[in-house]
Amino acid sequence: MASADEMKHTPGPWVAKRINYARGLDVSFEVLAGKELVVQTIMREVGVGWRNDIIAIDAANASLAAAAPDMFAALKAIRAHRPDHADTAWDAVDEAIAKATAS
């Protein structure tokens, strides 16, 4: 497992961007670090009933993914501020950091 200081992820900031394909019939979402593609959702067909709900979920997931480097940095800063503190909330912080640094 990589330590929090040895992260090999693409540095932030990341941004989520909606991609509309030809004739506006299909859509996907990209998470970018500058011009570098970090994550992309699968393409969905627009305007087909239940798929519009899935598109909204894809958009929310892309936004959450784009926030990951900032949230990770915040968790590390929080933990560094209180390195010896322990309770259920701090356990959750430690578990999130461990999950992010697992490879």
Backbone as a chain_set.jsonl record, in Angstrom:
{"seq": "MASADEMKHTPGPWVAKRINYARGLDVSFEVLAGKELVVQTIMREVGVGWRNDIIAIDAANASLAAAAPDMFAALKAIRAHRPDHADTAWDAVDEAIAKATAS", "coords": {"N": [[0.85, -1.179, 0.0], [0.593, 2.186, -0.852], [1.936, 5.038, 0.783], [0.295, 7.963, 2.15], [1.806, 10.097, 1.345], [3.014, 9.172, -0.916], [1.383, 9.085, -3.099], [0.208, 8.162, -6.312], [-1.614, 9.181, -8.021], [-3.213, 11.168, -10.566], [-2.416, 14.524, -10.341], [-4.544, 17.065, -8.897], [-6.098, 20.228, -9.811], [-9.199, 18.521, -10.573], [-11.774, 18.483, -13.023], [-15.232, 18.125, -13.86], [-16.854, 17.376, -16.891], [-19.457, 17.633, -19.202], [-20.072, 15.739, -22.092], [-21.459, 16.105, -25.155], [-22.508, 14.21, -27.821], [-22.538, 13.722, -31.436], [-25.32, 15.182, -33.053], [-26.608, 15.427, -30.641], [-27.634, 13.151, -29.438], [-26.418, 11.362, -27.771], [-24.615, 11.148, -24.668], [-21.874, 11.61, -22.427], [-19.7, 11.75, -19.555], [-16.749, 13.394, -18.634], [-13.889, 13.383, -16.55], [-11.433, 15.608, -15.985], [-7.973, 16.486, -15.713], [-6.658, 19.311, -16.179], [-5.91, 19.104, -19.497], [-5.799, 16.413, -19.526], [-7.348, 13.289, -19.606], [-8.944, 11.734, -16.962], [-11.029, 10.123, -15.936], [-13.839, 8.582, -17.492], [-17.299, 8.385, -18.083], [-19.577, 5.837, -19.284], [-21.091, 6.036, -22.551], [-24.347, 7.376, -22.904], [-27.662, 7.144, -24.172], [-29.598, 9.909, -24.93], [-32.787, 11.078, -23.783], [-34.279, 8.751, -23.573], [-36.423, 7.623, -21.731], [-35.909, 5.984, -18.76], [-33.159, 6.257, -18.936], [-32.498, 8.933, -18.753], [-32.57, 9.408, -16.026], [-30.363, 7.888, -15.28], [-28.368, 9.326, -16.579], [-28.348, 11.649, -15.024], [-27.376, 10.557, -12.65], [-24.844, 9.723, -13.552], [-23.74, 12.262, -14.024], [-23.637, 13.303, -11.411], [-21.894, 11.429, -10.252], [-19.566, 11.945, -11.745], [-19.014, 14.553, -10.886], [-18.487, 14.066, -8.175], [-16.23, 12.397, -8.417], [-14.474, 14.249, -9.58], [-14.023, 15.91, -7.428], [-12.428, 14.402, -5.804], [-9.451, 14.612, -5.512], [-9.266, 17.022, -4.044], [-10.817, 16.447, -1.774], [-9.334, 14.342, -0.724], [-6.899, 15.632, -0.105], [-7.872, 17.377, 1.841], [-8.72, 15.575, 3.842], [-6.243, 14.449, 4.563], [-5.014, 16.745, 5.611], [-6.696, 17.307, 7.768], [-6.279, 15.008, 9.337], [-3.545, 15.281, 9.864], [-3.597, 17.519, 11.455], [-4.765, 16.622, 13.804], [-3.292, 14.204, 14.867], [-3.314, 12.206, 16.898], [-5.885, 11.854, 17.71], [-8.858, 9.982, 18.288], [-11.848, 8.4, 17.395], [-15.084, 7.354, 16.262], [-15.612, 8.991, 13.995], [-13.022, 9.814, 13.303], [-11.956, 7.342, 12.743], [-13.32, 6.822, 10.371], [-12.188, 8.788, 8.723], [-9.524, 7.852, 8.65], [-9.977, 5.361, 7.41], [-10.917, 6.184, 4.9], [-8.669, 7.51, 3.876], [-6.898, 5.341, 3.802], [-8.205, 3.73, 1.924], [-7.993, 5.331, -0.334], [-5.261, 5.275, -0.745], [-4.619, 2.688, -1.266], [-3.307, 0.181, -3.417]], "CA": [[0.0, 0.0, 0.0], [1.335, 3.441, -0.918], [1.607, 5.967, 1.864], [-0.428, 9.151, 1.692], [2.763, 11.0, 0.711], [3.527, 8.536, -2.121], [0.276, 8.893, -4.029], [0.584, 8.193, -7.711], [-2.76, 9.615, -8.812], [-3.05, 12.388, -11.343], [-2.649, 15.669, -9.456], [-5.683, 17.925, -9.172], [-7.543, 20.016, -9.69], [-9.949, 17.799, -11.595], [-13.081, 19.074, -13.32], [-16.174, 17.266, -14.581], [-17.332, 18.029, -18.107], [-20.44, 16.863, -19.975], [-19.735, 15.62, -23.507], [-22.608, 15.807, -26.015], [-22.035, 13.661, -29.081], [-23.193, 14.145, -32.678], [-26.769, 15.365, -33.095], [-27.157, 15.528, -29.297], [-28.372, 11.936, -29.061], [-25.662, 10.618, -26.775], [-23.894, 11.977, -23.71], [-21.047, 10.981, -21.398], [-19.052, 12.732, -18.696], [-15.315, 13.214, -18.466], [-13.211, 14.068, -15.459], [-10.171, 16.04, -16.579], [-6.953, 17.234, -14.989], [-6.196, 20.114, -17.31], [-6.371, 18.456, -20.725], [-5.623, 14.972, -19.37], [-8.53, 12.527, -19.211], [-8.731, 10.924, -15.773], [-12.127, 9.162, -15.868], [-14.952, 8.879, -18.397], [-18.448, 7.503, -17.941], [-19.994, 5.247, -20.548], [-21.997, 6.886, -23.312], [-25.775, 7.093, -22.713], [-28.571, 7.727, -25.161], [-30.418, 10.956, -24.316], [-34.207, 11.118, -24.092], [-34.894, 7.428, -23.597], [-37.032, 7.289, -20.446], [-35.113, 5.751, -17.563], [-31.758, 6.634, -19.136], [-32.287, 10.299, -18.286], [-32.22, 9.294, -14.611], [-28.992, 7.382, -15.231], [-27.502, 10.447, -16.967], [-28.214, 12.505, -13.841], [-26.487, 9.844, -11.728], [-23.508, 9.835, -14.129], [-23.27, 13.633, -13.791], [-23.303, 13.404, -9.986], [-20.692, 10.621, -10.03], [-18.432, 12.667, -12.32], [-18.717, 15.664, -9.976], [-17.867, 13.485, -6.983], [-14.879, 11.979, -8.798], [-13.67, 15.447, -9.795], [-13.695, 16.472, -6.118], [-11.603, 13.454, -5.054], [-8.147, 15.105, -5.048], [-9.464, 18.047, -3.019], [-11.276, 15.788, -0.547], [-8.206, 13.58, -0.192], [-5.987, 16.594, 0.521], [-8.521, 17.871, 3.061], [-8.656, 14.524, 4.864], [-4.857, 14.365, 5.052], [-4.763, 17.924, 6.442], [-7.447, 17.101, 9.009], [-5.595, 13.981, 10.124], [-2.272, 15.842, 10.313], [-3.902, 18.488, 12.513], [-5.1, 15.876, 15.026], [-2.785, 12.852, 14.586], [-3.545, 11.235, 17.97], [-7.301, 11.839, 18.067], [-9.518, 8.756, 17.839], [-13.243, 8.075, 17.649], [-15.69, 6.795, 15.053], [-15.416, 9.896, 12.86], [-11.611, 9.745, 12.907], [-11.782, 6.031, 12.091], [-13.814, 6.979, 8.999], [-11.154, 9.547, 8.018], [-8.414, 6.932, 8.414], [-10.393, 4.355, 6.428], [-10.987, 6.835, 3.58], [-7.285, 7.719, 3.44], [-6.358, 4.023, 3.457], [-8.833, 3.296, 0.676], [-7.433, 6.146, -1.419], [-3.845, 4.975, -0.95], [-4.45, 1.267, -1.601], [-3.051, -0.03, -4.849]], "C": [[0.891, 1.236, 0.0], [0.954, 4.307, 0.274], [0.907, 7.179, 1.269], [0.509, 10.126, 0.991], [3.297, 10.444, -0.603], [2.441, 8.319, -3.169], [0.746, 9.034, -5.461], [-0.587, 8.594, -8.593], [-2.412, 10.877, -9.594], [-3.332, 13.579, -10.431], [-3.87, 16.477, -9.882], [-5.215, 19.306, -9.561], [-8.113, 19.231, -10.868], [-11.267, 18.534, -11.808], [-13.927, 18.067, -14.089], [-16.732, 18.05, -15.761], [-18.305, 17.088, -18.82], [-20.031, 16.885, -21.446], [-21.008, 15.233, -24.256], [-22.076, 15.367, -27.374], [-22.912, 14.123, -30.243], [-24.71, 14.129, -32.558], [-27.408, 15.381, -31.706], [-27.902, 14.302, -28.815], [-27.691, 11.148, -27.95], [-24.882, 11.585, -25.892], [-23.013, 11.079, -22.842], [-20.426, 12.112, -20.58], [-17.588, 12.38, -18.569], [-14.874, 13.946, -17.207], [-11.803, 14.332, -15.972], [-9.273, 16.707, -15.546], [-6.253, 18.058, -16.058], [-6.773, 19.516, -18.585], [-6.286, 16.936, -20.65], [-6.906, 14.307, -18.879], [-8.173, 11.625, -18.038], [-9.751, 9.783, -15.734], [-13.168, 9.571, -16.903], [-16.065, 7.879, -18.135], [-18.765, 6.876, -19.292], [-20.983, 6.18, -21.235], [-23.434, 6.421, -23.086], [-26.572, 7.756, -23.819], [-29.513, 8.689, -24.45], [-31.877, 10.767, -24.712], [-34.889, 9.775, -24.16], [-35.296, 7.063, -22.167], [-36.065, 7.192, -19.288], [-33.665, 6.181, -17.733], [-31.489, 8.071, -18.706], [-31.952, 10.317, -16.797], [-30.782, 8.826, -14.456], [-28.008, 8.494, -15.608], [-27.292, 11.384, -15.784], [-27.287, 11.865, -12.812], [-25.052, 9.908, -12.242], [-22.916, 11.219, -13.871], [-22.841, 13.806, -12.336], [-22.034, 12.61, -9.669], [-19.448, 11.317, -10.574], [-18.038, 13.837, -11.433], [-18.022, 15.177, -8.715], [-16.436, 13.053, -7.282], [-13.964, 13.182, -8.972], [-13.238, 16.079, -8.474], [-12.71, 15.604, -5.335], [-10.237, 13.994, -4.632], [-8.271, 16.157, -3.946], [-9.901, 17.42, -1.696], [-10.144, 15.002, 0.095], [-7.218, 14.505, 0.517], [-6.57, 17.12, 1.828], [-8.467, 16.833, 4.172], [-7.245, 14.388, 5.428], [-4.545, 15.544, 5.964], [-5.466, 17.804, 7.792], [-6.715, 16.112, 9.911], [-4.271, 14.521, 10.657], [-2.478, 16.831, 11.456], [-4.166, 17.797, 13.844], [-4.618, 14.431, 14.909], [-3.111, 11.806, 15.646], [-5.004, 11.118, 18.378], [-7.947, 10.569, 17.518], [-10.966, 8.726, 18.303], [-13.81, 7.582, 16.318], [-15.477, 7.682, 13.833], [-13.973, 9.845, 12.369], [-11.299, 8.402, 12.266], [-12.223, 6.112, 10.635], [-12.806, 7.762, 8.152], [-9.989, 8.625, 7.667], [-8.742, 5.883, 7.368], [-10.451, 4.947, 5.018], [-9.589, 7.07, 3.034], [-6.664, 6.389, 3.019], [-6.928, 3.509, 2.131], [-8.236, 4.041, -0.518], [-5.978, 5.794, -1.727], [-3.585, 3.514, -1.263], [-4.142, 1.144, -3.087], [-3.071, -1.496, -5.184]], "O": [[1.844, 1.316, 0.776], [-0.194, 4.31, 0.717], [0.919, 7.395, 0.058], [0.072, 10.9, 0.139], [3.969, 11.164, -1.341], [2.577, 7.453, -4.033], [1.563, 9.895, -5.787], [-0.55, 8.365, -9.802], [-1.429, 11.557, -9.299], [-4.392, 13.632, -9.806], [-4.191, 16.565, -11.068], [-4.007, 19.531, -9.635], [-7.596, 19.267, -11.984], [-11.808, 19.135, -10.88], [-13.409, 17.264, -14.866], [-17.042, 19.236, -15.645], [-18.017, 15.907, -19.016], [-19.683, 17.938, -21.981], [-21.571, 14.163, -24.023], [-21.286, 16.076, -27.999], [-23.903, 14.826, -30.047], [-25.299, 13.185, -32.031], [-28.634, 15.35, -31.601], [-28.712, 14.387, -27.891], [-28.335, 10.353, -27.266], [-24.535, 12.69, -26.309], [-23.364, 9.933, -22.561], [-20.613, 13.289, -20.889], [-17.227, 11.213, -18.415], [-15.419, 14.991, -16.851], [-11.077, 13.41, -16.345], [-9.739, 17.392, -14.636], [-5.366, 17.566, -16.756], [-7.992, 19.432, -18.736], [-6.657, 16.245, -21.599], [-7.478, 14.71, -17.865], [-7.221, 10.848, -18.107], [-9.389, 8.625, -15.525], [-13.36, 10.759, -17.163], [-15.819, 6.683, -17.984], [-18.276, 7.334, -20.325], [-21.628, 7.006, -20.59], [-23.71, 5.221, -23.077], [-26.189, 8.806, -24.333], [-30.156, 8.316, -23.469], [-32.176, 10.35, -25.83], [-35.968, 9.658, -24.742], [-34.609, 6.301, -21.486], [-35.47, 8.188, -18.878], [-32.997, 6.447, -16.734], [-30.363, 8.397, -18.33], [-31.15, 11.136, -16.348], [-30.06, 9.319, -13.589], [-26.932, 8.592, -15.018], [-26.18, 11.863, -15.563], [-26.499, 12.56, -12.171], [-24.13, 10.125, -11.456], [-21.737, 11.342, -13.54], [-21.794, 14.393, -12.063], [-21.192, 13.073, -8.9], [-18.393, 11.286, -9.94], [-16.849, 14.092, -11.243], [-17.076, 15.805, -8.241], [-15.53, 13.312, -6.491], [-12.805, 13.144, -8.559], [-12.188, 16.719, -8.414], [-12.206, 16.036, -4.298], [-9.884, 13.844, -3.462], [-7.465, 16.178, -3.016], [-9.423, 17.807, -0.63], [-10.006, 14.993, 1.318], [-6.755, 14.197, 1.615], [-5.847, 17.29, 2.81], [-8.196, 17.174, 5.324], [-7.071, 14.23, 6.636], [-3.88, 15.371, 6.985], [-4.902, 18.154, 8.829], [-6.554, 16.354, 11.107], [-3.913, 14.239, 11.801], [-1.62, 16.96, 12.329], [-3.826, 18.332, 14.899], [-5.44, 13.516, 14.857], [-3.18, 10.619, 15.324], [-5.33, 10.364, 19.295], [-7.624, 10.13, 16.414], [-11.263, 8.995, 19.467], [-13.065, 7.416, 15.353], [-15.19, 7.177, 12.748], [-13.725, 9.834, 11.164], [-10.477, 8.323, 11.352], [-11.578, 5.538, 9.758], [-12.594, 7.431, 6.985], [-9.52, 8.614, 6.529], [-7.901, 5.546, 6.534], [-10.075, 4.284, 4.051], [-9.347, 6.853, 1.847], [-5.983, 6.316, 1.996], [-6.208, 2.926, 1.321], [-8.005, 3.455, -1.576], [-5.517, 5.994, -2.851], [-2.439, 3.134, -1.504], [-4.653, 1.908, -3.906], [-2.876, -1.868, -6.341]]}, "num_chains": 1, "name": "protein.A"}
